[in-house]
Amino acid sequence: MKEMTAREVESLLMKKAPLNIIDVRGVDEVAEGKIPGALNIPLGLLEFRMHELDKSKEYIIVCRSGARSGRATQFLSERGYQVTNMVGGMIAWNGEVA
């Protein structure tokens, strides 16, 4: 499984790199703050909403601690998506939140 640290993601955002971030936390968790520009698809809905994702794009998957995003990354990877898990999740995130 491909992994990236929160610091690496923040560095890419600061360089204005075009990132596709999927936050798999619940709606209530995301309401407390998410990485700017991240799309919220709760883990429990991922199977039903993965058609919204483009297999030609790369996605960074985020959750609170990295466990749910790890499961989501594995799930999507097995179905042909290009995905990277942000290890440490939002607990490790020190960047801006929306």
C-alpha positions in Angstrom: 0.0 0.0 0.0 1.3 3.4 -0.9 1.6 5.8 2.0 2.4 9.4 2.6 2.8 11.4 5.8 0.6 14.4 6.7 3.7 16.6 6.4 4.3 15.4 2.8 0.7 16.2 1.9 0.9 19.6 3.5 4.1 20.3 1.6 2.4 19.4 -1.7 -0.5 21.7 -0.9 1.8 24.6 0.0 3.4 24.1 -3.4 -0.1 24.4 -5.0 0.2 20.8 -6.3 -3.2 19.7 -7.7 -4.3 17.0 -5.1 -7.4 14.8 -5.0 -8.0 14.2 -1.3 -10.8 11.9 -0.1 -11.7 12.2 3.6 -13.4 8.9 4.7 -14.4 10.2 8.2 -18.0 10.6 9.2 -19.9 13.8 8.4 -19.8 14.9 12.1 -16.0 14.5 12.2 -15.5 16.4 9.0 -17.6 19.2 10.3 -15.0 19.8 12.9 -12.4 20.5 10.2 -11.0 18.9 7.1 -8.1 19.5 4.7 -9.2 22.3 2.4 -10.5 20.9 -0.9 -11.0 17.4 0.4 -14.0 15.5 -0.7 -15.9 13.7 2.1 -17.0 10.2 1.3 -17.6 8.3 4.6 -16.0 4.9 4.7 -19.4 3.2 5.0 -20.5 4.8 1.7 -17.3 4.3 -0.3 -18.5 1.2 -2.0 -21.6 3.0 -3.2 -19.9 6.2 -4.2 -16.6 5.0 -5.8 -18.2 5.5 -9.2 -17.7 9.3 -8.5 -13.9 8.7 -8.6 -11.8 8.7 -11.8 -9.4 5.7 -12.2 -7.1 7.9 -14.2 -6.5 10.2 -11.2 -4.5 9.7 -8.1 -6.2 10.1 -4.7 -4.9 10.6 -1.2 -7.1 9.0 1.4 -7.5 10.6 4.9 -9.3 9.7 8.1 -8.8 10.5 11.8 -5.8 8.3 12.6 -5.0 6.4 9.4 -6.8 3.1 10.1 -10.0 3.7 8.2 -8.1 5.4 5.4 -5.9 2.3 5.2 -8.9 0.1 4.7 -10.3 2.5 2.1 -6.9 2.6 0.3 -6.8 -1.2 0.2 -10.4 -1.4 -1.0 -10.0 1.1 -3.8 -6.6 -0.2 -4.8 -8.0 -3.7 -5.3 -10.6 -2.2 -7.7 -8.0 -0.4 -9.8 -7.9 3.0 -8.3 -4.6 4.9 -7.8 -4.6 5.7 -4.1 -2.3 6.6 -1.3 -3.0 6.4 2.5 -2.1 9.5 4.6 -0.6 7.8 7.6 -1.4 9.4 11.0 -4.6 10.9 9.6 -5.9 14.2 10.9 -4.3 13.6 14.3 -1.0 14.1 12.5 -2.2 17.1 10.4 -0.8 20.5 11.4 -1.9 22.3 8.3 -4.9 24.5 7.5 -8.4 23.1 8.0 -11.6 24.2 6.3 
